[in-house]
Amino acid sequence: MTGATALVRRPARLPEPLFRACGYFLPRLMFLHSRRAPQVSWGDIAHALDGFPCEDVDLGSAAFWEEWRVRWSTRGDGYARLSQGASTAAGRSRAAGLAAGCYHWAEFMYFDDTVRKSALRHRVRELFLRSLEGEDLDLEQGESPGRTPADAPTPYWLILPPPHRRPAGPVPCVILSNGLDSMTEVEVLAVAEAYLERGIATVLFEGPGQGLRLGQEPLLVGMESVVAGLIGRLRADPRIAGDRLAFFGISFGGHIALRVAQFLGEAFRCVVNASGGPRVAPYDGLPRRLKDDFRYALLGGAADGGTDRRAADMQARFDALALDLGTVPDTHVLSVHGELDDIFPLASLTELDRAWGARHQLTTYAREAHVCLNEIDTWSLEAADWVAQRLA
């Protein structure tokens, strides 16, 4: 061309500086190749993040996650419109699930505006439920009474395995717990699918500070009190084998799983802890985005106050979370952990492994960090088989 520079067209792509900065957690965006849980593809990642400003890629900055939120929200908006305009039920369902996935990734590390984050989470729920229209997922919504008459009830979903996988008579069941920033219908449902495929029912619940309640109230540290109410509901359900129960928790949900094993172990055949631990790493040493994550969950929304006061308060909360390893659970526990985990250090879990002896089995991955994302297909398959054997 004369007197002008030709515009070179190319496919959308993830900028290299951005890949270097967040490459480790990108597998989480395509979590477990699920069939029912909202998903995104590599193409969605490329389109959402193509042209991301990379002059100063700082995952600890609010500006980074604001840009991230806008881009993933835009991608979700496109799928939401596609769902509205689709001419078939299958098209509406599929596009709604893709939109839900995009909206979750828009908000998962966004903590600056509680109202906006909550609105995105409600949008995920709305579109996920729309994605089930015409599908055969056997999902029932219920509520478990609060710990006291003044407490709000705990919402939960009971999902029964498909008929061709379902054994005759009452079925065993796994209760699954969210982490700090996961969503019930995304990460936790994706994990639950492995158990449904093995003929095991699943319960997905949202205790105080989890799911849609994240940021609306502080995360309940003693979540075992909520789990106890769920156990009562399951034992009263003739479809469920109340003596064949298991518990699974991922990330901070893994820490909850260890508490459940200690305080409610006699109710469970086995417990799986995926990357939780008995103690959290020192607050001051965490990356800023993880500090924001913990503050948002444990304080119940965006936190104000001076940095020094806030850091001291958060460390005190971390100290209060530490488990007494002298209480050996009355159940079998499997822990899966990355040796490079910077949230729950492996050293404290190794100490737990020694203290709990034959009651605890520890599987580690030398080159993995939190949740062992590059090995998630391997460890989730092995953990589900381990549970299935104990619930048989």
TATA-V892946 format. One record per residue. SS is DSSP state (a for helix, b for strand, c for the rest). NEAR is the number of other C-alpha atoms within 12 Angstrom. D_CENTER is the distance of its C-alpha to the mean C-alpha in Angstrom with 2 decimals. Layout:
SS | NEAR | D_CENTER
SS | NEAR | D_CENTER
This chain:
c | 6 | 52.21
c | 5 | 54.88
c | 5 | 54.10
c | 6 | 50.35
c | 7 | 47.36
c | 8 | 45.78
c | 7 | 42.16
c | 6 | 40.33
c | 7 | 37.68
c | 10 | 34.80
c | 12 | 31.50
c | 17 | 28.41
c | 21 | 26.81
c | 26 | 24.37
c | 24 | 26.59
a | 19 | 27.16
a | 21 | 26.64
a | 28 | 23.23
a | 22 | 22.34
a | 16 | 23.62
a | 19 | 21.62
a | 24 | 18.11
c | 19 | 18.71
c | 21 | 16.42
c | 25 | 13.10
a | 24 | 14.56
a | 25 | 13.46
a | 34 | 9.81
a | 37 | 11.45
a | 31 | 12.84
a | 37 | 9.96
a | 32 | 11.88
a | 25 | 14.72
c | 29 | 13.58
c | 29 | 16.40
c | 39 | 15.02
c | 40 | 11.65
c | 44 | 12.52
c | 40 | 13.43
c | 39 | 15.53
c | 25 | 18.27
a | 22 | 19.98
a | 20 | 22.55
a | 31 | 20.21
a | 36 | 19.24
a | 26 | 22.98
a | 27 | 24.11
a | 32 | 21.64
a | 36 | 22.44
c | 27 | 26.06
c | 22 | 28.38
c | 30 | 25.79
c | 21 | 28.08
c | 22 | 28.07
c | 12 | 30.90
c | 14 | 28.66
c | 23 | 25.11
c | 23 | 23.53
c | 29 | 19.76
c | 23 | 20.58
c | 22 | 22.52
a | 20 | 21.80
a | 22 | 23.93
a | 29 | 21.71
a | 33 | 18.63
a | 28 | 21.08
a | 28 | 22.45
a | 37 | 19.07
a | 33 | 18.23
a | 27 | 21.67
a | 30 | 21.57
a | 38 | 18.32
a | 38 | 19.49
a | 25 | 22.79
a | 35 | 21.36
a | 38 | 19.50
a | 30 | 22.82
a | 24 | 24.62
a | 33 | 22.59
a | 33 | 22.85
a | 19 | 26.61
a | 24 | 26.72
a | 29 | 25.17
a | 23 | 27.74
a | 17 | 30.57
c | 17 | 29.81
c | 13 | 32.74
c | 15 | 30.92
a | 20 | 28.24
a | 21 | 26.54
a | 25 | 26.61
a | 29 | 25.29
a | 33 | 22.37
a | 35 | 21.45
a | 36 | 21.84
a | 42 | 19.83
a | 42 | 16.77
a | 44 | 17.38
a | 45 | 17.83
a | 46 | 14.56
a | 50 | 12.77
a | 46 | 15.09
a | 48 | 14.64
a | 49 | 10.90
a | 47 | 11.84
a | 40 | 14.75
a | 40 | 13.03
c | 43 | 9.88
c | 40 | 12.34
c | 41 | 15.12
c | 39 | 16.29
c | 28 | 20.03
c | 23 | 20.47
a | 27 | 18.72
a | 20 | 20.53
a | 24 | 19.64
a | 36 | 15.90
a | 35 | 16.01
a | 23 | 18.19
a | 38 | 15.87
a | 40 | 13.03
a | 25 | 15.81
a | 32 | 16.94
a | 41 | 13.74
a | 29 | 14.23
a | 26 | 17.93
a | 37 | 17.78
a | 37 | 15.35
a | 31 | 17.82
a | 29 | 20.61
a | 36 | 19.31
c | 29 | 19.86
c | 25 | 23.52
c | 16 | 25.76
c | 21 | 23.10
c | 16 | 23.41
c | 26 | 19.99
b | 22 | 21.12
b | 25 | 18.77
b | 20 | 20.08
b | 18 | 18.97
b | 20 | 20.13
b | 24 | 20.27
b | 31 | 20.75
c | 24 | 23.28
c | 22 | 22.46
c | 22 | 23.45
c | 13 | 26.67
c | 9 | 28.54
c | 8 | 27.62
c | 16 | 23.83
c | 19 | 21.96
c | 22 | 20.90
b | 34 | 17.36
b | 29 | 16.31
b | 36 | 14.89
b | 33 | 15.12
b | 33 | 17.16
b | 39 | 17.19
b | 35 | 20.22
c | 34 | 20.76
c | 23 | 23.14
c | 20 | 26.79
c | 13 | 27.79
c | 18 | 25.17
c | 24 | 25.78
c | 22 | 28.21
c | 15 | 31.14
c | 14 | 30.82
c | 26 | 27.86
b | 36 | 24.62
b | 42 | 22.35
b | 48 | 18.86
b | 53 | 15.46
b | 52 | 13.41
b | 49 | 9.62
b | 53 | 7.68
c | 47 | 4.58
c | 43 | 4.74
c | 46 | 7.09
c | 43 | 6.24
c | 40 | 3.12
c | 44 | 5.35
a | 45 | 6.69
a | 47 | 8.87
a | 45 | 7.17
a | 42 | 4.52
a | 42 | 5.26
a | 43 | 8.72
a | 36 | 9.17
a | 42 | 8.96
a | 46 | 11.10
a | 37 | 13.64
a | 37 | 14.90
a | 42 | 15.95
a | 39 | 17.49
c | 29 | 19.46
c | 32 | 20.86
c | 34 | 22.14
c | 43 | 19.68
b | 46 | 18.47
b | 45 | 14.94
b | 48 | 13.98
b | 44 | 10.85
b | 45 | 11.56
b | 41 | 11.22
c | 45 | 13.18
c | 36 | 14.81
c | 39 | 12.77
c | 42 | 9.52
a | 41 | 8.88
a | 38 | 12.38
a | 37 | 13.66
b | 42 | 11.96
c | 39 | 15.12
c | 27 | 17.39
b | 27 | 17.74
c | 27 | 16.91
c | 36 | 14.02
c | 33 | 15.84
c | 34 | 16.36
c | 28 | 18.11
c | 39 | 15.45
a | 31 | 17.65
a | 26 | 20.01
a | 39 | 17.66
a | 46 | 16.93
a | 30 | 20.72
a | 28 | 21.24
a | 42 | 19.01
a | 35 | 21.03
a | 21 | 24.14
a | 28 | 23.14
a | 36 | 22.45
a | 23 | 25.71
c | 15 | 27.58
c | 20 | 26.42
c | 14 | 29.03
c | 24 | 26.78
b | 33 | 24.53
b | 31 | 25.90
b | 29 | 25.19
b | 26 | 26.38
b | 32 | 23.93
b | 44 | 20.49
b | 50 | 17.61
b | 56 | 14.41
b | 52 | 11.21
b | 50 | 8.61
b | 47 | 6.43
c | 41 | 7.31
a | 42 | 8.69
a | 49 | 7.83
a | 40 | 10.25
a | 45 | 12.71
a | 46 | 12.53
a | 47 | 13.25
a | 53 | 16.25
a | 43 | 17.47
a | 45 | 17.31
a | 43 | 19.26
a | 34 | 21.79
a | 27 | 22.40
a | 34 | 21.87
a | 30 | 22.43
a | 24 | 25.44
a | 34 | 23.49
c | 37 | 21.37
c | 36 | 22.75
b | 45 | 19.98
b | 51 | 16.65
b | 53 | 14.16
b | 47 | 12.69
b | 50 | 10.63
c | 48 | 11.53
c | 48 | 12.05
c | 47 | 15.68
c | 43 | 18.46
c | 35 | 18.96
c | 37 | 17.36
c | 30 | 19.44
c | 25 | 22.13
a | 31 | 21.05
a | 24 | 23.89
a | 17 | 22.91
c | 25 | 19.40
c | 19 | 19.26
a | 22 | 19.64
a | 28 | 16.34
a | 33 | 14.61
a | 34 | 17.31
a | 38 | 16.57
a | 35 | 12.86
a | 42 | 14.01
a | 39 | 16.95
a | 37 | 15.25
a | 41 | 13.00
a | 38 | 15.78
a | 31 | 18.60
c | 28 | 17.26
c | 30 | 17.78
c | 29 | 19.78
c | 27 | 22.03
c | 17 | 25.76
c | 14 | 28.23
c | 10 | 29.79
a | 17 | 27.94
a | 13 | 29.77
a | 13 | 29.25
a | 24 | 25.55
a | 25 | 25.06
a | 18 | 27.09
a | 23 | 25.21
a | 32 | 21.79
a | 26 | 23.25
a | 18 | 24.66
a | 26 | 21.31
a | 29 | 19.95
a | 19 | 23.11
a | 17 | 22.60
a | 29 | 19.24
c | 28 | 21.08
c | 32 | 21.61
c | 22 | 25.15
c | 25 | 25.27
c | 16 | 28.48
c | 22 | 26.80
c | 28 | 26.39
c | 34 | 24.23
c | 25 | 26.00
c | 33 | 23.67
b | 37 | 22.59
b | 43 | 19.51
b | 46 | 18.09
b | 46 | 16.37
b | 46 | 15.25
b | 44 | 15.62
b | 35 | 16.81
c | 26 | 20.16
c | 22 | 19.47
c | 31 | 16.43
c | 29 | 17.36
c | 39 | 14.97
c | 41 | 15.74
c | 28 | 19.14
a | 33 | 20.16
a | 24 | 23.44
a | 29 | 22.17
a | 40 | 20.36
a | 27 | 23.65
a | 21 | 25.48
a | 34 | 23.39
a | 31 | 24.15
a | 18 | 27.83
a | 21 | 27.81
a | 29 | 26.16
a | 22 | 28.28
a | 17 | 28.32
a | 27 | 25.46
b | 31 | 22.98
b | 28 | 22.34
b | 34 | 20.89
b | 29 | 20.03
b | 30 | 19.91
b | 26 | 19.94
c | 17 | 22.55
c | 17 | 21.52
c | 25 | 17.73
c | 29 | 15.74
a | 36 | 12.29
a | 43 | 10.13
a | 35 | 13.40
a | 33 | 12.38
a | 26 | 16.00
a | 28 | 16.20
a | 33 | 13.01
a | 23 | 15.28
a | 19 | 17.63
a | 33 | 15.70
a | 38 | 13.52
a | 22 | 16.93
a | 22 | 18.71
a | 36 | 16.34
a | 36 | 16.57
a | 24 | 20.32
a | 27 | 20.58
a | 36 | 19.13
a | 31 | 21.33
a | 20 | 24.35
a | 27 | 23.94
a | 31 | 23.46
c | 22 | 26.45
